Amino acid sequence: MTTQSGLTHHDLNAANASAGFNRLAGFEVVAAADGASELRMQWRDDFTQYAGHLHAGMIAALLDTACGFAAATLAGSVTASHFSMNCLRPAVGRSFVAKGTTLRAGRKQAFARAELFAENEQGEAVLVATGETVLVPIGA
């Protein structure tokens, strides 16, 4: 099911559930529509690096997935051709929220960015990382 040529929240929930890595990490698709997405992941000690912060690889996965899902709501199925991220502070919290936004979705490329927030026990969020992705539509 698509709206225009983009994937729906339902489609992206199904895609998320079919991706082994996303299931292992516990990614939850909170929202996905109109060029935007929001993912959530609970803290797990399994995903830390040596100093006890969320591993940069998991930070990248959250940012990349948020970008991809945001772009997919407009462009349909996409895959990344370039990804970059900036870690702004150690990522520690009870949960993490990645918010993706599509900057432009064309026929041959889509551009998206995402922000990752760490939430503490009181639900207060702090920005811990940002990312940008160039994506290519792959058709369905």
C-alpha positions as CSV (number, residue, x, y, z in Angstrom):
1,M,0.0,0.0,0.0
2,T,1.4,3.3,-1.0
3,T,0.3,6.9,-0.9
4,Q,1.3,8.5,-4.2
5,S,4.6,6.6,-4.7
6,G,5.6,6.6,-1.0
7,L,5.3,3.9,1.6
8,T,2.7,4.2,4.4
9,H,3.3,3.9,8.2
10,H,1.9,0.4,7.9
11,D,4.3,-0.5,5.1
12,L,7.3,0.7,7.1
13,N,6.2,-1.2,10.2
14,A,6.1,-4.3,8.1
15,A,9.6,-3.5,6.6
16,N,10.9,-2.8,10.0
17,A,9.6,-6.1,11.3
18,S,11.1,-8.0,8.4
19,A,14.6,-6.6,9.0
20,G,16.6,-8.8,11.3
21,F,18.9,-6.1,12.5
22,N,16.0,-3.8,13.3
23,R,14.2,-6.6,15.3
24,L,17.5,-7.4,17.2
25,A,17.9,-3.7,18.1
26,G,14.3,-3.3,19.0
27,F,13.6,-0.4,16.6
28,E,9.9,0.8,16.9
29,V,8.4,2.9,14.1
30,V,6.5,5.5,16.1
31,A,5.5,7.7,13.1
32,A,6.1,7.7,9.3
33,A,4.2,10.1,6.9
34,D,4.6,13.1,4.7
35,G,8.4,12.9,4.4
36,A,9.0,12.4,8.1
37,S,9.7,9.5,10.5
38,E,10.2,8.8,14.1
39,L,11.8,5.7,15.6
40,R,12.3,4.7,19.2
41,M,14.7,2.2,20.8
42,Q,15.0,1.3,24.5
43,W,18.4,1.4,26.2
44,R,20.2,-2.0,26.2
45,D,23.6,-2.7,27.8
46,D,24.3,-5.0,24.9
47,F,24.7,-1.9,22.6
48,T,27.3,0.0,24.6
49,Q,31.0,0.6,23.8
50,Y,33.8,0.4,26.3
51,A,32.9,3.6,28.2
52,G,29.3,2.7,28.6
53,H,27.7,4.9,26.0
54,L,25.6,3.8,23.1
55,H,27.9,2.5,20.4
56,A,28.4,4.7,17.4
57,G,27.4,1.9,15.1
58,M,23.9,1.8,16.8
59,I,23.7,5.6,16.6
60,A,24.4,5.4,12.9
61,A,21.8,2.6,12.4
62,L,19.1,4.7,14.1
63,L,19.9,7.8,12.1
64,D,20.2,6.0,8.8
65,T,17.0,4.1,9.3
66,A,15.1,7.3,10.3
67,C,16.4,9.0,7.1
68,G,15.5,6.0,5.0
69,F,12.0,5.7,6.4
70,A,11.3,9.4,6.1
71,A,12.4,9.4,2.4
72,A,10.4,6.2,1.8
73,T,7.2,7.9,2.7
74,L,7.6,10.1,-0.4
75,A,9.9,8.0,-2.8
76,G,8.9,4.4,-2.0
77,S,11.6,1.9,-1.3
78,V,15.1,3.4,-1.1
79,T,18.6,2.5,-0.3
80,A,21.5,4.7,1.0
81,S,24.3,5.7,-1.3
82,H,26.0,8.0,1.1
83,F,25.6,8.5,4.9
84,S,27.4,10.8,7.4
85,M,26.8,11.5,11.1
86,N,28.0,13.8,13.8
87,C,28.1,12.6,17.4
88,L,27.5,15.6,19.6
89,R,27.8,14.1,23.1
90,P,27.9,10.7,24.7
91,A,24.6,8.9,24.0
92,V,23.2,7.7,27.3
93,G,19.6,7.5,28.3
94,R,16.7,5.1,29.0
95,S,15.6,5.4,25.4
96,F,16.5,7.0,22.1
97,V,14.3,8.8,19.6
98,A,15.5,9.3,16.0
99,K,13.5,11.9,14.0
100,G,14.0,11.8,10.2
101,T,13.0,14.5,7.7
102,T,13.1,14.4,3.9
103,L,14.8,17.5,2.4
104,R,14.1,16.5,-1.2
105,A,12.8,13.4,-2.9
106,G,13.5,13.3,-6.6
107,R,13.2,10.5,-9.2
108,K,16.9,9.5,-8.9
109,Q,17.9,10.7,-5.5
110,A,16.4,11.6,-2.1
111,F,18.1,13.7,0.6
112,A,17.2,13.3,4.3
113,R,18.5,14.2,7.7
114,A,17.9,12.9,11.1
115,E,18.4,13.9,14.8
116,L,18.9,11.4,17.6
117,F,17.7,12.3,21.1
118,A,18.5,10.5,24.3
119,E,15.7,10.5,26.9
120,N,16.3,10.3,30.6
121,E,14.0,8.7,33.3
122,Q,11.9,11.9,33.5
123,G,11.3,11.9,29.7
124,E,13.6,14.9,29.1
125,A,15.4,14.7,25.8
126,V,18.8,15.9,24.7
127,L,20.2,15.9,21.2
128,V,23.1,13.5,20.9
129,A,23.8,13.1,17.2
130,T,22.7,14.1,13.7
131,G,23.0,12.4,10.4
132,E,22.4,13.0,6.7
133,T,21.8,10.5,4.0
134,V,21.6,10.5,0.2
135,L,19.2,7.7,-0.9
136,V,18.4,6.1,-4.3
137,P,14.9,4.9,-5.1
138,I,15.0,1.1,-5.8
139,G,11.4,0.5,-6.9
140,A,9.1,-2.1,-5.5
